[in-house]
Amino acid sequence: MAEIEDQAWDKWIRERDDPKIASTRPEALDDITVLDLSSNSFAGCYCSSMLSEFGAEVLRVESPEGDFIRTCTPYGMLYKGEGLNYLSEGRNKFHITLDLEKPQAREILKGLAAQADVLIETYKPGTMEGWGIGYEALEKINPRLIFASITAHGQFGPVSHPWMPDYDNIIQARSANQYDSGEMLPEGMSYAERPWAVPTKAGPWIGSVHAGTFMAAGILAALHWRAMTGEGQALDVSSIESYASMEDWAAIWYQGAGVVSERFGSLNTGGWLYCFAPTKDGAVFLGGLRLEMWQAFADMVGKWDEWGAASWKDMAPFSEKEQQLKWADLVFAETRKYTNEELIAMSVEYTKKGRLAPITPVVAPVCCPEETMHDENWLDRGIFTPIKDPVYGELVIAQAQYKMTETPIRIKWVCRPVGYDNEHIYLKYMGFGPRKLQELKAARII
Amino acid sequence: MAEDTWKNYKEKKHSKPSPLKGIRVLEVCTLVLGPSGPGILSRMGAEVIKCEMPPLGDTLRSMVPFGYFFREQSTSFFRPNPNKHYLGLDLHKPEGQEIFRELAARVDIIEENQRPGVMERWNVGYRQIKEINPSIIYISKTGFGQWGQYAEENRPSNDGAAQGMSGYAWMSSFPGQPPLKSRLYVCDSYGALMGEVAVLAALHYRDRTGKGQFIELSQSENIMRTMSWVWPYQHITGKGAMPAGNRDVSICPADTFRCADDTFLALAAPAPEEFKGLCIAMGMPELADDPRFEDHLIRLQEENAVEILRIIAGWVRTKTPEEVEVLAGKHGFVASRINSIKDVVENQHFRERGFVTEVDDPLVGQFLDYEFPVMMSKTPPRVHWTIRPVGFDNEYIMTHRLGKSEDEIRRLYESGALGKWADVRGRRPPSDWDGKAGLIMARD
């Protein structure tokens, strides 16, 4: 058996995967060129970010007036002329312009596609074909090309062609994941009295993010297949299917029992103990999915005897709706006696000294993102390290979501204005010098 | 035309190769964050061995909606665990550890979601495995990563904890109301997906260089990555980001509205032509030229956004969702009723694409699953078979993969290193099981 080095694991691994040393390490995808043609699609931008973080050379192709997605920014707020969502997903990308409505631009695109490994596009199905730059045309120019399309409904199927623009709130609505998220409307009350007790979508653009991330995984699998066989291929993501696929049990429940999953507030239809609980100063998450963890919770709040925890045999008596509601009332009456900090301290203490130690329930604070961004733990782990960008100055965008010993991700720059990299990229890929570029600009092709 | 590329995609799916053919994966994973990652690889053709502690195995085998088990199996267990081989292996036992190491020497990828340091105590940590398999790609997925204050405190975590600590839940609530937990295990499912992006990028690097590596992923950190504008907004303004219920504060209009029949409808119309179409549909074409609404950036400003959303809410309140959907199609904006699970499972479009797919499983029978949502023209991902009881494939793995003799296998059972399911719902086979169906190494 191999000897472990003397050094403790956490210290050993931190020396090798701390984001602070990322720039000293190689990049996983620095042999890959990606053309990102996405148009008014956060999913497309997010997808190419997943690849640019790993060092892929992403050429972000926009129409000369810039992509509409740049204007999708909270409260219309711009920072140095840029929308905040786009600022977060411009990372490491080269930004060029090309008006694909013009035939000459499509010839240029063919030249770029001949040199690319991956092409990402989000146009209405049939648009790229109509321009003569669909998969089947480009595949003839570059058989190794991976041609990735992200749209609301996909490239084929009965409703793929009636066009539906691909916005996050629509993805959430159509995936069935908004329907059963939200507070329950108490019996006898109306929506007018409880306007928040309605199907509730997630705040972040989680639908778009899923579509983009699934496509990134698909592209990487296709790259592996290409490494084995030399063949490229076409990939098709429907953003609605992407987000729908994350649901764990409702589809099986529906087909087995005919039950449609409904809203259950911050409790969990899928099992007890798993909920947000109110406290003196906010709320905590409580998790005790295994019997011993639930017993440990009862013990931790001093209810071991009163609740008869010693006699509990399994979780079955706590899983159904009425039982969960009954126990939730009892549990919340206890959690309201303490602050978040007190409850967390109690669970840490219980790990050491409790009757069932080291078993302890999960107790975690429900934070506002301002607290999250100032939490020393995440700061230490490099999630919010400010980046000095030559165009936008010092900025915080989320990063380092995975730590890796050999090919860590990194941010080299945050974003670029429209067409910022035209000179360099068109020279590098197409051999267009200043004079040619000027001509193309004058003809509004670039 | 693309029609040729995608023609009969569903019908031909099983006659094409899988993208990860030949890739071998070993998992020591529980609940959702862990197993969903290898579940992505297994849908793309990787051979995944799922190690579970006998006889109870994965905790997810107990988690079912309001006590409902599907054909005596855990309702939640299906989605993360198709196409896997099931090994009941006790890693507390030296013999179990040795079997794991023999398997680990022959795989490409290891995935685990134990607390930090646990795998190392079992002599199967990254430092130990890379000695016997230097090109291994090894991913550990936990609440707080492998180092830092919370990892050092050995804090336990769940998806709900990550929803809380990341600020994700807080941003997904109505202003002034208590923070709302998503009904999805979103930090788990999405974290697993995010983890596979890293694993597959590492595989690409290994294809080029032969080098493996260690990857760590935190349940909370992965979801922070999805919260785009929140962090630069807070950094630039010095103010905390605020939740806005169903309203999208970055796209206007984009919100959920109540219809005449008290059902709900999501609507979006931010782009110039879309907004104009909406105004025409509402019978108020002049709004498209109103200086408060004309330009998207101006329309997004708090006062203007609140006003236009108020106008739209009043209009939708007089309509059924069907009426608005038809108008949206006609005038070029987007509107959709809030689909329930029934709407998705029965959706003809999803079925014809093969996203909602019928699985015909020898052990569990016929049922509908979701396919991996990336259609790949030459290498379609797909579900072949579904979940199995704890230790169901022990004999297959021991004989086929490791070449163990009958005597060796018997001794492994005697030592307790190998084990099978407990006689408990969610662990054992369906009660009508004939003792053979689904077994790869069935004996007469």
Interface residues (C-beta under 8 A of the other chain):
Chain A: M1 A2 I4 E5 W9 D10 K11 W12 I13 R14 R16 D17 D18 P26 A28 L29 D31 I32 N40 F42 M50 F54 F68 T71 C72 T73 P74 Y75 G76 M77 L78 Y79 G83 L84 N85 L87 S88 E89 P125 G126 M128 E129 G134 Y135 E136 H153 G154 Q155 F156 G157 P158 V159 S160 P162 M164 P165 Y167 D168 N169 I170 Q172 A173 R174 S175 A176 N177 Q178 Y179 D180 S181 G182 E183 Y191 P195 W196 V198 P199 T200 K201 A202 G203 P204 W205 I206 V209 H210 T213 F214 M215 A216 A217 G218 L220 A221 A222 L223 H224 W225 A227 M228 E231 Q233 A234 L235 D236 V237 S238 E241 S242 A244 S245 M246 E247 D248 W249 A250 A251 I252 W253 Y254 Q255 G256 A257 V259 V260 S261 R263 F264 G265 S266 N268 T269 G270 G271 Y274 C275 F276 P278 A283 V284 F285 L286 G287 L289 R290 M315 A316 S319 E320 K321 V348 T351 T360 P361 V362 A364 P365 V366 C367 C368 P369 E370 E371 T372 M373 D375 E376 N377 W378 D380 R381 I383 F384 P386 L395 V396 I397 A398 Q399 A400 Q401 Y402 K403 M404 T405 E406 T407
Chain B: M1 A2 E3 D4 T5 W6 K7 Y9 P17 P19 L20 K21 G22 I23 L31 V32 I40 M44 T59 S62 M63 V64 P65 F66 G67 Y68 F70 R71 T75 S76 F78 R79 P80 P116 G117 E120 N123 G125 Y126 R127 Q128 E131 I132 F144 G145 Q146 W147 G148 Q149 Y150 A151 E152 E153 N154 R155 P156 S157 N158 G160 A161 A162 Q163 G164 M165 S166 G167 Y168 A169 W170 M171 S172 S173 F174 Q177 P178 P179 L180 K181 S182 R183 L184 Y185 V186 S189 Y190 L193 M194 G195 E196 V197 A198 L200 A201 A202 L203 H204 Y205 D207 R208 T209 K211 G212 Q213 F214 I215 E216 L217 S218 S220 E221 N222 M224 R225 T226 M227 S228 W229 V230 W231 P232 Y233 Q234 H235 I236 K239 G240 A241 P243 A244 G245 N246 D248 V249 S250 I251 A254 D255 T256 R258 D262 F264 L265 A266 A268 P270 A271 E274 H296 L297 I298 R299 L300 Q301 E302 A305 G329 F333 V334 S336 R337 I338 N339 S340 I341 K342 D343 V344 V345 Q348 H349 F350 E352 R353 F355 V356 F367 L368 D369 Y370 E371 F372 P373 V374 M375 M376 S377 K378 T379 P381
